[in-house]
Each structure stands twice: as structure tokens, then as C-alpha cells.
Amino acid sequence: MNETDRLLGRVEDWTEEMLLRGTAQFAPEDARLLERLADDARRLGMELLEQLLRNVASAGERERLTGAESEAEDGEELPGLFFRLCAYAQLARENAEASFEEESEAALEGEEANG
């Protein structure tokens, strides 16, 4: 498992936990975790994921501190940002699996041609 897969797995773990708890239960620990994940995403060159993680962390903190949903700078609230993050993680995982399957098929075809 490579670093990208591990990062996506950690994002998926957090999103599943948040789905169970509900965004109203966003805690300071969630913001800290999302910021760490965003740092990892930046290190791996995953700029969109980094931005999504930071936006969710900021929106969650704003909502937690104000006690009500407040709009982010770009007009998105926590639930919308959260589900964009979920969709990103799902699509990234599907893309990784599709790429792996294509590579495996190509390797098998190469072995059959050589064998």
C-alpha cells in the first residue's frame, strides 16, 4: 500500500466516523486531524485534496464555535464541503483501483505474449 492509498484510507475512515457522529459533533480534534491530513496531501502533491481538507476543517471550526452553520468564504457550508470530500475520496479510490486493474491486465497480456 503506497502513501496515497494510506492517506485516502485515513480520509475515508474520518468521513465514515463523521457520518456516524454527524457534522454537529465536529470537535477540535477533527480540525487538527484534517490539518495534518492536509499537510500530508500537500507533501504528496494532492492540492485539491489539501484544499478540501482545510476547507472542511475551517467550516467545522466555524460551525462549532458559532453553534450554527455559517457560510464559508466561497459560500459553502460544512455539509456541502464534507460531501465533496467524501466524493473526492471515493473517486480517487476508484481511479486507483481502475489503474491497478489496467496495469494488471497489461502485465498478464505481456506474459501471455512472451510465454
N, CA, C and O of each residue as an XYZ file, in Angstrom:
460
protein
N       0.854     -1.177      0.000
C       0.000      0.000      0.000
C       0.898      1.238      0.000
O       1.780      1.373      0.849
N       0.667      2.146     -0.963
C       1.515      3.330     -1.037
C       0.963      4.460     -0.163
O      -0.112      4.339      0.425
N       1.711      5.550     -0.091
C       1.335      6.659      0.795
C       0.002      7.289      0.406
O      -0.782      7.680      1.271
N      -0.249      7.383     -0.889
C      -1.513      7.956     -1.348
C      -2.684      7.110     -0.882
O      -3.687      7.644     -0.408
N      -2.567      5.791     -1.014
C      -3.633      4.893     -0.559
C      -3.843      5.007      0.950
O      -4.977      4.998      1.427
N      -2.750      5.113      1.691
C      -2.866      5.262      3.151
C      -3.580      6.563      3.510
O      -4.441      6.591      4.388
N      -3.208      7.640      2.816
C      -3.844      8.930      3.076
C      -5.335      8.866      2.756
O      -6.163      9.313      3.549
N      -5.674      8.315      1.602
C      -7.087      8.201      1.231
C      -7.841      7.321      2.222
O      -8.999      7.593      2.539
N      -7.197      6.277      2.709
C      -7.821      5.415      3.708
C      -8.105      6.165      4.997
O      -9.158      5.981      5.608
N      -7.168      7.012      5.415
C      -7.372      7.802      6.634
C      -8.497      8.815      6.447
O      -9.289      9.052      7.359
N      -8.561      9.414      5.246
C      -9.649     10.355      4.952
C     -10.985      9.619      4.983
O     -11.952     10.101      5.573
N     -11.033      8.452      4.347
C     -12.272      7.666      4.337
C     -12.673      7.234      5.746
O     -13.855      7.258      6.086
N     -11.707      6.843      6.558
C     -12.013      6.466      7.945
C     -12.657      7.635      8.688
O     -13.647      7.464      9.399
N     -12.078      8.834      8.510
C     -12.624     10.001      9.199
C     -14.025     10.330      8.684
O     -14.920     10.628      9.475
N     -14.222     10.280      7.359
C     -15.544     10.626      6.821
C     -16.603      9.631      7.292
O     -17.731     10.025      7.588
N     -16.251      8.349      7.365
C     -17.211      7.352      7.861
C     -17.566      7.618      9.321
O     -18.728      7.528      9.716
N     -16.552      7.944     10.111
C     -16.801      8.256     11.524
C     -17.688      9.492     11.653
O     -18.600      9.524     12.479
N     -17.417     10.511     10.834
C     -18.209     11.743     10.894
C     -19.644     11.495     10.432
O     -20.577     12.109     10.949
N     -19.823     10.603      9.466
C     -21.185     10.253      9.046
C     -21.964      9.638     10.203
O     -23.154      9.903     10.371
N     -21.288      8.822     10.993
C     -21.947      8.191     12.139
C     -22.247      9.198     13.251
O     -23.308      9.148     13.872
N     -21.308     10.108     13.495
C     -21.477     11.088     14.571
C     -22.383     12.240     14.165
O     -23.158     12.749     14.975
N     -22.279     12.643     12.909
C     -22.997     13.826     12.434
C     -22.097     15.045     12.506
O     -21.275     15.172     13.414
N     -22.258     15.939     11.543
C     -21.381     17.112     11.499
C     -21.586     18.037     12.697
O     -20.713     18.848     13.005
N     -22.723     17.925     13.370
C     -22.944     18.742     14.573
C     -21.985     18.347     15.695
O     -21.797     19.108     16.643
N     -21.381     17.171     15.595
C     -20.444     16.687     16.612
C     -18.987     16.971     16.242
O     -18.076     16.368     16.809
N     -18.763     17.889     15.289
C     -17.405     18.249     14.885
C     -16.653     18.766     16.107
O     -17.145     19.637     16.824
N     -15.461     18.226     16.339
C     -14.680     18.554     17.534
C     -13.341     19.185     17.144
O     -12.913     19.060     15.997
N     -12.678     19.860     18.087
C     -11.361     20.430     17.800
C     -10.375     19.377     17.292
O      -9.517     19.676     16.461
N     -10.498     18.144     17.792
C      -9.606     17.067     17.344
C      -9.798     16.780     15.856
O      -8.850     16.420     15.158
N     -11.030     16.943     15.378
C     -11.297     16.736     13.953
C     -10.547     17.764     13.117
O      -9.942     17.422     12.101
N     -10.587     19.015     13.542
C      -9.887     20.073     12.809
C      -8.387     19.802     12.780
O      -7.742     19.963     11.744
N      -7.834     19.391     13.920
C      -6.392     19.096     13.968
C      -6.038     17.930     13.055
O      -5.034     17.980     12.345
N      -6.857     16.877     13.069
C      -6.612     15.725     12.202
C      -6.684     16.130     10.733
O      -5.828     15.743      9.938
N      -7.700     16.905     10.374
C      -7.849     17.329      8.980
C      -6.676     18.191      8.534
O      -6.236     18.085      7.389
N      -6.164     19.038      9.415
C      -4.993     19.859      9.072
C      -3.763     18.976      8.852
O      -2.976     19.228      7.939
N      -3.593     17.947      9.680
C      -2.465     17.015      9.484
C      -2.618     16.268      8.164
O      -1.648     16.095      7.426
N      -3.836     15.826      7.872
C      -4.080     15.137      6.603
C      -3.830     16.079      5.425
O      -3.301     15.661      4.395
N      -4.208     17.347      5.577
C      -3.962     18.338      4.523
C      -2.463     18.527      4.305
O      -2.014     18.662      3.167
N      -1.689     18.539      5.386
C      -0.232     18.640      5.254
C       0.321     17.441      4.492
O       1.202     17.592      3.646
N      -0.194     16.253      4.791
C       0.231     15.049      4.068
C      -0.150     15.138      2.597
O       0.635     14.760      1.727
N      -1.352     15.637      2.315
C      -1.807     15.778      0.929
C      -0.900     16.750      0.177
O      -0.547     16.502     -0.976
N      -0.522     17.854      0.823
C       0.377     18.819      0.188
C       1.724     18.172     -0.116
O       2.290     18.368     -1.191
N       2.224     17.407      0.832
C       3.513     16.737      0.646
C       3.470     15.769     -0.532
O       4.474     15.574     -1.217
N       2.294     15.158     -0.770
C       2.138     14.203     -1.866
C       1.713     14.876     -3.173
O       1.503     14.201     -4.181
N       1.589     16.199     -3.155
C       1.222     16.922     -4.365
C      -0.255     16.834     -4.717
O      -0.632     16.980     -5.880
N      -1.081     16.598     -3.720
C      -2.531     16.470     -3.941
C      -3.204     17.773     -3.501
O      -3.822     17.844     -2.439
N      -3.068     18.808     -4.350
C      -3.513     20.145     -3.982
C      -5.019     20.232     -3.744
O      -5.451     20.875     -2.787
N      -5.822     19.600     -4.591
C      -7.275     19.670     -4.419
C      -7.699     19.021     -3.103
O      -8.531     19.568     -2.379
N      -7.132     17.866     -2.796
C      -7.447     17.207     -1.530
C      -7.018     18.079     -0.356
O      -7.748     18.206      0.627
N      -5.843     18.675     -0.459
C      -5.374     19.567      0.608
C      -6.375     20.692      0.843
O      -6.737     20.980      1.984
N      -6.821     21.326     -0.237
C      -7.760     22.439     -0.109
C      -9.089     21.981      0.480
O      -9.652     22.660      1.340
N      -9.595     20.839      0.028
C     -10.847     20.306      0.576
C     -10.727     20.050      2.075
O     -11.617     20.410      2.844
N      -9.628     19.430      2.484
C      -9.425     19.125      3.901
C      -9.363     20.395      4.740
O      -9.973     20.470      5.807
N      -8.627     21.390      4.259
C      -8.518     22.652      5.004
C      -9.871     23.376      5.066
O     -10.222     23.951      6.096
N     -10.623     23.344      3.967
C     -11.935     23.993      3.957
C     -12.901     23.312      4.921
O     -13.657     23.985      5.621
N     -12.878     21.981      4.958
C     -13.748     21.256      5.889
C     -13.346     21.582      7.328
O     -14.207     21.801      8.180
N     -12.044     21.612      7.597
C     -11.575     21.938      8.950
C     -12.032     23.339      9.358
O     -12.519     23.531     10.472
N     -11.879     24.310      8.467
C     -12.281     25.688      8.778
C     -13.784     25.803      8.982
O     -14.240     26.436      9.935
N     -14.555     25.193      8.087
C     -16.018     25.257      8.201
C     -16.490     24.554      9.473
O     -17.411     25.025     10.139
N     -15.865     23.440      9.805
C     -16.232     22.719     11.022
C     -15.943     23.524     12.271
O     -16.746     23.550     13.204
N     -14.792     24.182     12.289
C     -14.447     25.027     13.435
C     -15.407     26.207     13.546
O     -15.862     26.542     14.639
N     -15.716     26.841     12.401
C     -16.661     27.967     12.423
C     -18.015     27.523     12.963
O     -18.613     28.193     13.805
N     -18.487     26.386     12.467
C     -19.791     25.886     12.906
C     -19.765     25.530     14.391
O     -20.716     25.803     15.124
N     -18.675     24.922     14.816
C     -18.558     24.530     16.226
C     -18.537     25.758     17.133
O     -19.166     25.763     18.191
N     -17.818     26.789     16.719
C     -17.683     27.988     17.551
C     -18.927     28.867     17.545
O     -19.245     29.502     18.551
N     -19.626     28.906     16.423
C     -20.818     29.761     16.343
C     -22.073     29.021     16.771
O     -23.085     29.648     17.086
N     -22.020     27.704     16.786
C     -23.180     26.917     17.182
C     -24.221     26.805     16.101
O     -25.290     26.233     16.318
N     -23.922     27.344     14.942
C     -24.854     27.262     13.811
C     -24.047     27.195     12.532
O     -22.872     27.561     12.499
N     -24.691     26.723     11.487
C     -24.000     26.647     10.203
C     -23.715     28.055      9.711
O     -24.622     28.880      9.597
N     -22.455     28.322      9.422
C     -22.093     29.609      8.843
C     -21.432     29.345      7.507
O     -20.752     28.335      7.327
N     -21.630     30.245      6.586
C     -21.113     30.020      5.246
C     -19.616     30.272      5.198
O     -19.094     31.187      5.835
N     -18.942     29.431      4.424
C     -17.517     29.606      4.197
C     -17.326     30.780      3.237
O     -18.294     31.305      2.687
N     -16.077     31.187      3.040
C     -15.778     32.310      2.156
C     -16.355     32.103      0.764
O     -16.824     33.055      0.141
N     -16.325     30.889      0.277
C     -16.815     30.605     -1.074
C     -18.297     30.235     -1.075
O     -18.814     29.751     -2.082
N     -18.978     30.459      0.045
C     -20.412     30.232      0.107
C     -20.818     28.818      0.453
O     -22.010     28.511      0.437
N     -19.881     27.950      0.765
C     -20.224     26.563      1.077
C     -20.233     26.333      2.576
O     -19.378     26.836      3.305
N     -21.202     25.572      3.016
C     -21.315     25.213      4.413
C     -20.658     23.862      4.643
O     -20.291     23.162      3.700
N     -20.518     23.513      5.913
C     -19.855     22.263      6.291
C     -20.439     21.033      5.597
O     -19.669     20.243      5.052
N     -21.754     20.830      5.586
C     -22.267     19.612      4.935
C     -21.870     19.505      3.458
O     -21.502     18.426      2.994
N     -21.943     20.606      2.725
C     -21.563     20.577      1.312
C     -20.091     20.257      1.124
O     -19.728     19.447      0.270
N     -19.242     20.893      1.924
C     -17.805     20.624      1.850
C     -17.498     19.191      2.258
O     -16.657     18.526      1.652
N     -18.186     18.727      3.286
C     -17.978     17.365      3.764
C     -18.291     16.351      2.665
O     -17.516     15.423      2.433
N     -19.419     16.529      1.993
C     -19.784     15.566      0.955
C     -18.910     15.693     -0.285
O     -18.726     14.713     -1.006
N     -18.369     16.877     -0.549
C     -17.380     17.000     -1.631
C     -16.128     16.197     -1.283
O     -15.548     15.536     -2.145
N     -15.717     16.258     -0.019
C     -14.559     15.484      0.433
C     -14.834     13.987      0.300
O     -13.972     13.234     -0.154
N     -16.027     13.559      0.693
C     -16.407     12.141      0.554
C     -16.341     11.708     -0.908
O     -15.798     10.650     -1.224
N     -16.897     12.530     -1.796
C     -16.910     12.201     -3.222
C     -15.492     12.138     -3.776
O     -15.173     11.251     -4.568
N     -14.639     13.077     -3.363
C     -13.252     13.067     -3.825
C     -12.566     11.766     -3.423
O     -11.919     11.118     -4.246
N     -12.708     11.390     -2.164
C     -12.055     10.171     -1.668
C     -12.558      8.947     -2.421
O     -11.772      8.070     -2.777
N     -13.863      8.883     -2.663
C     -14.446      7.753     -3.384
C     -13.910      7.677     -4.816
O     -13.502      6.609     -5.273
N     -13.914      8.807     -5.517
C     -13.429      8.822     -6.898
C     -11.939      8.515     -6.975
O     -11.495      7.807     -7.879
N     -11.172      9.042     -6.039
C      -9.733      8.772     -6.033
C      -9.470      7.290     -5.815
O      -8.593      6.713     -6.458
N     -10.219      6.672     -4.917
C     -10.062      5.239     -4.643
C     -10.444      4.426     -5.885
O      -9.737      3.486     -6.249
N     -11.560      4.782     -6.536
C     -11.988      4.068     -7.740
C     -10.969      4.222     -8.860
O     -10.691      3.264     -9.582
N     -10.406      5.428     -9.012
C      -9.377      5.653    -10.027
C      -8.149      4.811     -9.758
O      -7.577      4.227    -10.679
N      -7.743      4.743     -8.506
C      -6.562      3.949     -8.144
C      -6.809      2.478     -8.436
O      -5.925      1.793     -8.951
N      -7.999      1.984     -8.114
C      -8.324      0.581     -8.376
C      -8.379      0.306     -9.866
O      -7.906     -0.736    -10.318
N      -8.953      1.232    -10.647
C      -9.037      1.055    -12.096
C      -7.641      1.039    -12.705
O      -7.360      0.228    -13.588
N      -6.763      1.929    -12.242
C      -5.389      1.963    -12.751
C      -4.669      0.668    -12.429
O      -3.940      0.135    -13.266
N      -4.869      0.153    -11.210
C      -4.239     -1.095    -10.808
C      -4.729     -2.238    -11.689
O      -3.937     -3.073    -12.127
N      -6.046     -2.275    -11.952
C      -6.601     -3.330    -12.796
C      -6.048     -3.245    -14.210
O      -5.725     -4.272    -14.806
N      -5.932     -2.034    -14.761
C      -5.382     -1.861    -16.102
C      -3.932     -2.322    -16.155
O      -3.528     -2.990    -17.106
N      -3.150     -1.972    -15.142
C      -1.751     -2.393    -15.097
C      -1.650     -3.910    -14.992
O      -0.797     -4.522    -15.635
N      -2.511     -4.514    -14.187
C      -2.503     -5.970    -14.025
C      -2.860     -6.662    -15.328
O      -2.221     -7.642    -15.711
N      -3.887     -6.151    -16.014
C      -4.289     -6.740    -17.289
C      -3.172     -6.618    -18.315
O      -2.910     -7.561    -19.061
N      -2.514     -5.466    -18.358
C      -1.416     -5.263    -19.303
C      -0.266     -6.215    -18.996
O       0.350     -6.757    -19.914
N       0.027     -6.421    -17.724
C       1.100     -7.338    -17.339
C       0.750     -8.766    -17.737
O       1.600     -9.498    -18.244
N      -0.494     -9.161    -17.510
C      -0.923    -10.511    -17.888
C      -0.854    -10.709    -19.392
O      -0.414    -11.760    -19.859
N      -1.282     -9.715    -20.153
C      -1.220     -9.806    -21.609
C       0.227     -9.901    -22.070
O       0.539    -10.641    -23.003
N       1.110     -9.154    -21.418
C       2.527     -9.206    -21.762
C       3.125    -10.566    -21.475
O       3.935    -11.065    -22.256
N       2.733    -11.180    -20.356
C       3.219    -12.514    -20.009
C       2.711    -13.551    -20.997
O       3.450    -14.456    -21.384
N       1.454    -13.427    -21.409
C       0.883    -14.371    -22.364
C       1.573    -14.257    -23.714
O       1.800    -15.264    -24.384
N       1.907    -13.033    -24.118
C       2.573    -12.824    -25.400
C       3.998    -13.367    -25.366
O       4.493    -13.882    -26.368
N       4.653    -13.251    -24.219
C       6.028    -13.727    -24.085
C       6.089    -15.217    -23.787
O       7.095    -15.869    -24.069
N       5.027    -15.752    -23.225
C       5.041    -17.135    -22.759
C       4.563    -18.063    -23.768
O       4.514    -19.268    -23.526
